């Protein structure tokens, strides 16, 4: 499976947003989405770092 930073960012945004809405039941999703997206940006950066610096296994099945 290829590593896609945009998909990781989208998934992380939704996960953080859901967590924020679970903890803070008196906020609207649109109010906290920018915060969730900012936190999720760390996921995009991490995925790009792994993709740029990872060493694959000899068979190519995964990251060593």
Secondary structure, DSSP 8 states (H G I E B T S, - for coil): ----HHHHHHHHHHHHHHHHHHH-TTS-HHHHHHHHHHHHHHHHHHHHHHHHH--B-TTSSSB-
